[in-house]
Amino acid sequence: MPTWPGTVPGGPPLGAEKALGKEAPSPFRSFFLGGFECSSHRRPSGRRVDVIDATGHDRFAAQDYARLAAEGLLAARDGLRWHRIEEQPGVYDFGSVGSQVRAARAAGVQVVWDLLHYGTPDHVDLFAPDFPEVFARFARAAALALAPETDGPLWLCPVNEISFLAWGGGEVAYLNPFERGRGMVLKRQLVRAAICAVDAVREVCPDARFLHAEPLLHVTAHPERPWEAAAARQENEAQFEALDMLAGRLHPELGGAARYLDVIGLNFYPYNQWRHHPQREGRERVPYDHPAYRPLRQLLAEVAARYHRPLLIAETGTEDEERPAWFRMVSREALAARAAGIPLHGVCLYPVVNHPGWDDDRHCHNGLWDYPDRQGHREADPALLSELRAAQHQLARLDVDPSVPELVP
């Protein structure tokens, strides 16, 4: 399928002056979202990960989006596989995403499209001086292709988890481009690329909206090693570097400014809180039932106060039998934060379908629905589905009475 023809909608770009706060209407069609894992990076072995293909989401997009809509998940995260769209430099073919785009629109599900979810075409060099311009051209082409097929504003996530890609690809050679000791260089490159992409998209689609998704962490010193408190604070603060660069607060020579921050996405998993250790393998994870665990609502309040932007829990989930309890905790914290006036506009269950493990191809039971059969049917995890429905019911009660006692202690 070639790039779709048509014009793009007009309208003023989002400015730093846009009104925010608990009275601002939500930009998403539902508070709970479903996220389709769309990683497409290369492993150190050279093999490319393609989760959309591995889960059959492209082949069964119509069924997948109909399932989301049937469960009240009227907003979602999904992704473009850049390596399949731009197989030759400067030549764009969006056929690989056509079924997803059409299915989402038919089901009435609003989508935030990831442009770079770790994977790039093999001819793209993330460290090349012209990489930001190369990425901006791709982003512009994507906006021109997607906007005519989108009801309402086009939503894009330029670079998913700049911090993780910079660490994994530039610091420890875990994924492409397999460099070591160059994490900050790569982070700066990715920030420049995201800025250029936002500018390029707004030129052709002025009312486009943007999500910048970063890990939400909490790092503290081990009580038996109080002398590491400063190092722990520095490690914790590093989670905000990419957002601070985008906002122009850090390394302003990159071109960042407040207008580049629209909705801030926060990816939150059970392993996101730990005790600092000089060696990564020595970290001690703090489980969410531990007395030292920092409540999610407090972390959200701090991010809201830091940036004064709408928030989205852009990814959250875990595996196996722990899924229902984890989602129950996150949804309760999210609804309590919302009731307290924190501008949190959604929780994205991520992933929403099971997928093979990045490193070992194991069957990860981490979604709401399982692998598809030949007709595209996916069995739901009954316990997680029950928790989702309970959270939706609590949300409905909260909308009627903002002081629901079991949500606000």
Secondary structure, 3 states (H helix, E strand, C coil): CCCCCCCCCCCCCCCCCCCCCCCCCCCCCCCEEEECCCCCCECCCCCECCHHHHHCCCCCHHHHHHHHHHCCCCEEEEECCHHHHCCECCECCHHHHHHHHHHHHHHCCEEEEEEECCCCCCCCCCCCCCHHHHHHHHHHHHHHHHHHHCCCCCEEEEECCHHHHHHHHHCECCCCCCCECCHHHHHHHHHHHHHHHHHHHHHHCCCCEEEEEEECCEEECCCCCHHHHHHHHHHHHHHHHHHHHHCCCCCHHHCCCHHHCCEEEEEECCCCEEECCCCHHHCEECCCCCCCCCCHHHHHHHHHHHHCCCEEEEEECCCHHHHHHHHHHHHHHHHHHHHCCCCEEEEEECCCECEECCCCCCEECCCCEEEECCCCCEEECHHHHHHHHHHHHHHHHHHHCCCCCCCCC
